[in-house]
Amino acid sequence: MPSDALVLGFDTSAAHCAAALVQGDTLLAELHEDMARGQAEALMPLLEQVLALAGKGWGDLDGLAVGVGPGNFTGIRIAVSAARGLSLGLNVPSIGVSIFDARAEGLPRPLCVVEDARRDEVYMQQFTPDAGPAQLLTLLECAALTGRLALTGSAAAALSAGSRAQVLEPRFTLAHAIARVGLHRLGQNHARPAPLYIRPADAAPPAQPPVAILP
């Protein structure tokens, strides 16, 4: 893939709708709108606005990059569904990017990315040769981590418990980082984007047995 490939990255994994357009190492346009709901209606107009700001059209794209979480259950599915549909319609690859890969973009390794998961918990992913899968930790467990940490949001509160880690700020905004990671991965073999869920769903199956349907 040429170094000047054009990639549109976007994310609706939290209370926002965000998108960025990159061409090589250059950020051409970026928009971020905070919203508690309504991402499904706002996403496509936002993407078109980002393209218009850069003087580009859908047919100019070489690829798509989408945030796959972890995060809001419905929000993740909105962006992932849009990426899959656009990929088919435009005949360009769509690449799923986790929030961990996005936060780690451009930062030195080894590294541990810690993202706010609310409820006094954090999501954690290590970027080391022997790293395991992403985990859900309490803030107290996060505070016990040492080494180099990339912290976002209220995850920084974990430091109050005595962590001696080196703390780094993410180098790029979320949408910009997602687009950059997607650009790096163009031309590689990858599965279609799919939501990344770490915490179990809040919805529980009904306790009552289903109603019997009479013949």
C-alpha positions as a Python dict, from the first residue, in 0.01 Angstrom:
ca = {
    (1, 'M'): (0, 0, 0),
    (2, 'P'): (146, 343, -93),
    (3, 'S'): (263, 567, 189),
    (4, 'D'): (11, 835, 85),
    (5, 'A'): (-292, 607, 126),
    (6, 'L'): (-611, 782, 240),
    (7, 'V'): (-780, 629, 546),
    (8, 'L'): (-1094, 741, 729),
    (9, 'G'): (-1105, 641, 1095),
    (10, 'F'): (-1405, 677, 1325),
    (11, 'D'): (-1535, 576, 1667),
    (12, 'T'): (-1861, 574, 1864),
    (13, 'S'): (-1751, 351, 2153),
    (14, 'A'): (-1834, 610, 2421),
    (15, 'A'): (-2044, 927, 2458),
    (16, 'H'): (-1910, 1078, 2140),
    (17, 'C'): (-1903, 1058, 1763),
    (18, 'A'): (-1551, 1112, 1628),
    (19, 'A'): (-1377, 1080, 1293),
    (20, 'A'): (-1040, 1164, 1138),
    (21, 'L'): (-901, 1149, 785),
    (22, 'V'): (-532, 1078, 735),
    (23, 'Q'): (-314, 1057, 428),
    (24, 'G'): (18, 903, 517),
    (25, 'D'): (143, 1082, 829),
    (26, 'T'): (-72, 1388, 760),
    (27, 'L'): (-398, 1457, 943),
    (28, 'L'): (-625, 1615, 682),
    (29, 'A'): (-939, 1669, 889),
    (30, 'E'): (-1088, 1568, 1223),
    (31, 'L'): (-1419, 1620, 1405),
    (32, 'H'): (-1533, 1518, 1752),
    (33, 'E'): (-1884, 1568, 1889),
    (34, 'D'): (-1976, 1478, 2246),
    (35, 'M'): (-2317, 1311, 2266),
    (36, 'A'): (-2480, 1075, 2512),
    (37, 'R'): (-2705, 930, 2242),
    (38, 'G'): (-2786, 970, 1875),
    (39, 'Q'): (-2460, 837, 1731),
    (40, 'A'): (-2647, 622, 1480),
    (41, 'E'): (-2805, 930, 1323),
    (42, 'A'): (-2497, 1152, 1355),
    (43, 'L'): (-2222, 922, 1229),
    (44, 'M'): (-2273, 930, 852),
    (45, 'P'): (-2323, 1310, 831),
    (46, 'L'): (-2010, 1352, 1044),
    (47, 'L'): (-1806, 1128, 812),
    (48, 'E'): (-1927, 1321, 508),
    (49, 'Q'): (-1836, 1647, 680),
    (50, 'V'): (-1483, 1524, 754),
    (51, 'L'): (-1436, 1424, 390),
    (52, 'A'): (-1570, 1761, 272),
    (53, 'L'): (-1333, 1950, 501),
    (54, 'A'): (-1041, 1779, 327),
    (55, 'G'): (-1188, 1818, -20),
    (56, 'K'): (-1219, 1442, -60),
    (57, 'G'): (-1498, 1204, -156),
    (58, 'W'): (-1593, 849, -69),
    (59, 'G'): (-1433, 722, -389),
    (60, 'D'): (-1094, 862, -286),
    (61, 'L'): (-1062, 635, 17),
    (62, 'D'): (-811, 351, 27),
    (63, 'G'): (-940, 209, 354),
    (64, 'L'): (-1150, 248, 667),
    (65, 'A'): (-1053, 208, 1031),
    (66, 'V'): (-1308, 172, 1308),
    (67, 'G'): (-1288, 164, 1687),
    (68, 'V'): (-1406, -174, 1815),
    (69, 'G'): (-1392, -102, 2189),
    (70, 'P'): (-1407, -194, 2462),
    (71, 'G'): (-1671, 59, 2550),
    (72, 'N'): (-2041, 119, 2516),
    (73, 'F'): (-2218, -196, 2391),
    (74, 'T'): (-2453, -23, 2147),
    (75, 'G'): (-2207, 247, 2044),
    (76, 'I'): (-1946, -4, 1933),
    (77, 'R'): (-2198, -189, 1720),
    (78, 'I'): (-2306, 134, 1547),
    (79, 'A'): (-1954, 210, 1422),
    (80, 'V'): (-1866, -150, 1338),
    (81, 'S'): (-2187, -197, 1136),
    (82, 'A'): (-2120, 126, 948),
    (83, 'A'): (-1763, 19, 870),
    (84, 'R'): (-1875, -317, 736),
    (85, 'G'): (-2143, -163, 517),
    (86, 'L'): (-1914, 107, 381),
    (87, 'S'): (-1643, -149, 313),
    (88, 'L'): (-1879, -352, 96),
    (89, 'G'): (-2022, -49, -83),
    (90, 'L'): (-1688, 118, -151),
    (91, 'N'): (-1491, -204, -208),
    (92, 'V'): (-1216, -95, 32),
    (93, 'P'): (-1083, -278, 339),
    (94, 'S'): (-1219, -198, 684),
    (95, 'I'): (-989, -255, 980),
    (96, 'G'): (-1094, -290, 1342),
    (97, 'V'): (-876, -105, 1594),
    (98, 'S'): (-903, -159, 1968),
    (99, 'I'): (-886, 138, 2203),
    (100, 'F'): (-564, -15, 2341),
    (101, 'D'): (-392, -9, 2001),
    (102, 'A'): (-514, 346, 1948),
    (103, 'R'): (-390, 475, 2286),
    (104, 'A'): (-54, 303, 2234),
    (105, 'E'): (-1, 451, 1887),
    (106, 'G'): (328, 637, 1872),
    (107, 'L'): (432, 554, 2230),
    (108, 'P'): (745, 355, 2328),
    (109, 'R'): (732, -11, 2431),
    (110, 'P'): (710, -191, 2665),
    (111, 'L'): (387, -24, 2760),
    (112, 'C'): (67, -88, 2953),
    (113, 'V'): (-246, 94, 2836),
    (114, 'V'): (-504, 163, 3106),
    (115, 'E'): (-849, 289, 3005),
    (116, 'D'): (-1133, 400, 3230),
    (117, 'A'): (-1406, 135, 3255),
    (118, 'R'): (-1617, 317, 3519),
    (119, 'R'): (-1744, 146, 3838),
    (120, 'D'): (-1396, 193, 3993),
    (121, 'E'): (-1251, -40, 3730),
    (122, 'V'): (-1019, -9, 3432),
    (123, 'Y'): (-946, -199, 3112),
    (124, 'M'): (-579, -292, 3080),
    (125, 'Q'): (-370, -424, 2791),
    (126, 'Q'): (4, -486, 2799),
    (127, 'F'): (226, -424, 2497),
    (128, 'T'): (516, -654, 2578),
    (129, 'P'): (658, -966, 2408),
    (130, 'D'): (474, -1193, 2655),
    (131, 'A'): (153, -988, 2679),
    (132, 'G'): (-172, -1172, 2740),
    (133, 'P'): (-527, -1066, 2651),
    (134, 'A'): (-686, -745, 2774),
    (135, 'Q'): (-822, -755, 3128),
    (136, 'L'): (-1069, -580, 3355),
    (137, 'L'): (-900, -462, 3677),
    (138, 'T'): (-999, -266, 3984),
    (139, 'L'): (-837, 75, 4036),
    (140, 'L'): (-644, -73, 4329),
    (141, 'E'): (-501, -349, 4108),
    (142, 'C'): (-411, -86, 3848),
    (143, 'A'): (-222, 114, 4109),
    (144, 'A'): (1, -187, 4175),
    (145, 'L'): (122, -190, 3814),
    (146, 'T'): (476, -75, 3749),
    (147, 'G'): (663, 17, 3432),
    (148, 'R'): (534, 256, 3167),
    (149, 'L'): (160, 330, 3168),
    (150, 'A'): (-58, 519, 2923),
    (151, 'L'): (-352, 648, 3128),
    (152, 'T'): (-674, 808, 3007),
    (153, 'G'): (-972, 961, 3180),
    (154, 'S'): (-1032, 889, 3546),
    (155, 'A'): (-794, 593, 3526),
    (156, 'A'): (-534, 837, 3653),
    (157, 'A'): (-704, 812, 3992),
    (158, 'A'): (-532, 476, 4032),
    (159, 'L'): (-207, 661, 4094),
    (160, 'S'): (-342, 792, 4425),
    (161, 'A'): (-305, 440, 4564),
    (162, 'G'): (74, 458, 4530),
    (163, 'S'): (169, 348, 4181),
    (164, 'R'): (531, 428, 4095),
    (165, 'A'): (485, 378, 3722),
    (166, 'Q'): (598, 620, 3454),
    (167, 'V'): (278, 782, 3325),
    (168, 'L'): (243, 881, 2959),
    (169, 'E'): (-33, 1073, 2784),
    (170, 'P'): (-169, 925, 2458),
    (171, 'R'): (7, 1095, 2169),
    (172, 'F'): (-296, 1130, 1941),
    (173, 'T'): (-669, 1185, 1980),
    (174, 'L'): (-871, 865, 1961),
    (175, 'A'): (-1006, 904, 1606),
    (176, 'H'): (-668, 1022, 1474),
    (177, 'A'): (-495, 724, 1634),
    (178, 'I'): (-754, 479, 1497),
    (179, 'A'): (-699, 614, 1145),
    (180, 'R'): (-319, 590, 1184),
    (181, 'V'): (-330, 230, 1308),
    (182, 'G'): (-564, 138, 1022),
    (183, 'L'): (-323, 297, 775),
    (184, 'H'): (-33, 92, 913),
    (185, 'R'): (-235, -228, 872),
    (186, 'L'): (-349, -174, 515),
    (187, 'G'): (-243, -462, 296),
    (188, 'Q'): (-229, -711, 585),
    (189, 'N'): (-461, -1006, 623),
    (190, 'H'): (-728, -928, 880),
    (191, 'A'): (-1079, -1033, 973),
    (192, 'R'): (-1378, -804, 935),
    (193, 'P'): (-1416, -560, 1225),
    (194, 'A'): (-1595, -711, 1525),
    (195, 'P'): (-1684, -560, 1865),
    (196, 'L'): (-1434, -616, 2145),
    (197, 'Y'): (-1620, -683, 2470),
    (198, 'I'): (-1434, -751, 2796),
    (199, 'R'): (-1698, -685, 3059),
    (200, 'P'): (-2004, -914, 3041),
    (201, 'A'): (-2325, -757, 2914),
    (202, 'D'): (-2543, -590, 3178),
    (203, 'A'): (-2859, -740, 3031),
    (204, 'A'): (-2958, -1068, 3192),
    (205, 'P'): (-3189, -1339, 3055),
    (206, 'P'): (-3540, -1329, 3203),
    (207, 'A'): (-3588, -1530, 3521),
    (208, 'Q'): (-3938, -1639, 3416),
    (209, 'P'): (-3971, -1928, 3169),
    (210, 'P'): (-4098, -1829, 2823),
    (211, 'V'): (-4471, -1829, 2761),
    (212, 'A'): (-4594, -2151, 2607),
    (213, 'I'): (-4753, -2115, 2264),
    (214, 'L'): (-5064, -2329, 2236),
    (215, 'P'): (-5131, -2519, 1912),
}
